[in-house]
Structure formats: structure tokens, C-alpha cells
């Protein structure tokens, strides 16, 4: 089966941190349907930046994965937002045929696409970014978001994917109340991670957010102590 033309904008041959307890390659797809102002991958999000990217040849990436299949445990598909792309399913079928596990990073805006991938048994680990509480979601996502779709994705991942993780980048304007509301929202999830906000060298989707203050690390640990008993694992990252 052809892998199609999945728009792969980045390829990291080896990672020891992106797939928990696994050695994995990481693939970054171009394009995203959200405009989170604090996103640190503007080149993969903003249309004018995406248009200027040089993409990897899909077949070449698959050949490189095949060459490393004896060393790698799996592949992480991240972005951008991978579920935007119709060729994702065909590509993942090729990856699974190599005997590799698949971890999918998603923003959860397309629960139908997620469900199809799970039905086809193409995802072994799912990680979903939960941007904010329901009340603040549009502001942190940068656009109006279908919260029913987010609800469905949370439920699907929590109930159908044994290996999963929800995570929140604790961006400026998010406080303890927001994080507690998110923890209530995702419910009895396996893992929940609070990611420290940082401003990378490449900048943010909205550069003005780099000048705003976010919660300090010690406060994040205090918040985690309040919610940690709800989850099997997780914590503060970054």
C-alpha cells in the first residue's frame, strides 16, 4: 500500500524521551488547525511558514525507518496536527508493517479520525494536549474550538487507549484553578503532565506571549501534589 504524501517537515532519527520507556524516531507533520499563541512550533503552524518548508520524501523516511527497525521500538507522529492529513492512516500501516509501535500526539480536535486509527489498530500510545479549562479553551487555542469534539477525544483516549497521556503546557494566564478544572475534566486518566512554559530560540506563534509570566516551577509542583492521587503517573515536565 502506498504511503501517500504525508507532509513530514521534521525527522528525528532517535529520541529517548518522546515515547515513554521506548527508543523512538520522531516525525513532525506540517500544518495545524489551532493557533495557540504560546505554541513553540510556529514553522509547523503558521501558513506562511509552512508554505516555505522543504518536506521530507515519504518513501525515503520509510526506508530510513526500515533500516533502523532493529534498533527502534517505535515512531512518534507529532506536529503540527497529524490527524489533519488524509494520508496518515496509510503511512501508519506501513510503519506498523515494520514491526514498530506508534505513538500519536494530537490536539484532539478530530475524534472521528482518532477513532478510525484506533479501530484499525494503528496507534499504541496516544498523547493529547489539553490547552485549558472549558471556559478558557478558545483563548488558549487561538480560535473557536468545538468542545464537544475535545470531550469525545478525551473520552476515546481515556477509555480505548491503555497507554495514554494528557498534558497541559502551563502557559501565561493559566493558574491553579484552571489546572484543577482540567484535572476534573479529564477524569480517571492514566497519566497527566504539567509542562513548564518556555520560550524557545525559534519563538512563539504570538511573540508577545514570550513577555508574559507563567506559573513558576515550585508552584507547579504544589499543584501537582494536590492532584497526583487521581492519576497513575505524570508530574511536572520541562
Buried (B, 14 or more C-beta within 10 A) or exposed (E): EEBBBBBBBBBEEEBEEBBEEBBBBBBBBBBBBBBBBBBBBBBBBBEEBBEEBEBBEBEEBBEBBBEBBEEBBBBBBBBBBBBBBEBBBBBBBBBBEBEBBBBBBBBBBBBEBBBBBBEEEBBBBBBBBBBBBBEBBBBBBBEEBEEEBBBBBBEBBBEBBEBBBBBBBBBBBBBBEBBBBBBEBBEEBBBBBBBBBEBEEEBBBBEEBBEBEBBEEEBBEEBBEEBBEBBEEBBBEE
